[in-house]
């Protein structure tokens, strides 16, 4: 049954074209980041009722980038006026990200810690949980931690991988073993979640998923684009359930 679904997902011609004309990982990632940046700003503008023509729309807002990696998102959002804190559990990654931010001229505060270290110490208006759920041994607990450090009236932005045969094909087989854009074996299918599963985990800790935006990767064009369907990847916004009732 799974094999049949996979065969229906992509044609032989599509797979052949993808193998012949792969784009550079850096270029593909830049496209992906651009879509996420636009989504974050659009959702923040809608949620906080920000002006469209404001050159620094996030001025006065505190933002936490969890699992920041090299932090290109943080560097971009620093230009929007947000007070940004970026964290990652890997000290080497944090050192690289901090050096890149200094070179870019982005005022970002970095810490080599996990989000649980911020419990009872900090609250943030915007929390970015971008592509970290698939690395979490206990995603439900991670979402609970994020809820605890979310300021009243704030929002959390997720990016995650759906859980179905097509998502496995794109984000494990092609990404890890064909394109080698991710380390083979680094992604586990049982750590992917459907949007409904993410909504359920959010609901259990007092969050409400208010928006989902699908993303898809075009094998033919070798670029990321938005989609009406969240079949492989998606972005999602969550707010406190109590805030949604006001």
LINRA-V682346 format. One record per backbone hydrogen bond with DSSP energy under -0.5 kcal/mol. NH is the residue of the N-H (numbers start at 1). CO is the residue of the C=O. If there is no record, write none. Layout:
BEGIN
NH/CO ; NH/CO
END
This chain:
BEGIN
5/1 ; 6/2 ; 7/3 ; 8/4 ; 9/5 ; 10/6 ; 15/11 ; 16/12 ; 17/13 ; 18/14 ; 19/15 ; 20/16 ; 21/17 ; 28/24 ; 29/25 ; 30/26 ; 31/27 ; 32/28 ; 33/29 ; 34/30 ; 35/31 ; 36/32 ; 37/33 ; 38/34 ; 39/35 ; 40/36 ; 41/37 ; 42/38 ; 43/39 ; 44/40 ; 45/41 ; 46/42 ; 47/43 ; 48/44 ; 49/45 ; 50/45 ; 54/51 ; 57/54 ; 58/80 ; 59/56 ; 60/81 ; 61/58 ; 63/83 ; 64/126 ; 65/85 ; 66/64 ; 66/128 ; 67/87 ; 68/65 ; 68/87 ; 71/68 ; 75/71 ; 76/72 ; 77/73 ; 78/74 ; 79/75 ; 79/76 ; 80/77 ; 81/78 ; 82/77 ; 83/61 ; 84/82 ; 84/107 ; 85/63 ; 86/109 ; 87/65 ; 88/111 ; 91/89 ; 94/90 ; 95/91 ; 96/92 ; 97/93 ; 98/94 ; 99/95 ; 100/96 ; 101/97 ; 102/98 ; 103/99 ; 104/100 ; 105/101 ; 106/101 ; 107/105 ; 108/106 ; 109/84 ; 110/108 ; 111/86 ; 113/111 ; 117/114 ; 118/115 ; 119/116 ; 121/118 ; 122/118 ; 124/149 ; 125/62 ; 126/62 ; 127/155 ; 128/64 ; 129/127 ; 129/157 ; 131/129 ; 131/159 ; 135/132 ; 136/132 ; 136/133 ; 139/136 ; 142/138 ; 143/139 ; 144/140 ; 145/141 ; 146/142 ; 147/143 ; 148/144 ; 149/145 ; 150/147 ; 151/124 ; 154/151 ; 155/125 ; 156/238 ; 157/127 ; 158/156 ; 158/236 ; 159/129 ; 160/234 ; 162/232 ; 164/162 ; 168/164 ; 169/165 ; 170/166 ; 171/167 ; 172/168 ; 173/168 ; 174/169 ; 175/170 ; 176/172 ; 177/172 ; 177/173 ; 178/173 ; 178/174 ; 179/174 ; 180/174 ; 181/175 ; 182/175 ; 186/183 ; 191/188 ; 192/189 ; 193/161 ; 197/194 ; 198/194 ; 199/195 ; 200/196 ; 201/197 ; 202/198 ; 203/199 ; 204/200 ; 205/201 ; 205/202 ; 206/203 ; 207/202 ; 208/239 ; 210/208 ; 210/237 ; 211/237 ; 213/235 ; 214/227 ; 215/233 ; 216/225 ; 218/216 ; 218/223 ; 219/217 ; 222/218 ; 223/218 ; 225/216 ; 227/214 ; 232/215 ; 233/215 ; 234/160 ; 235/213 ; 236/158 ; 237/211 ; 238/156 ; 239/208 ; 240/154 ; 241/206 ; 244/240 ; 245/241 ; 245/242 ; 246/243
END
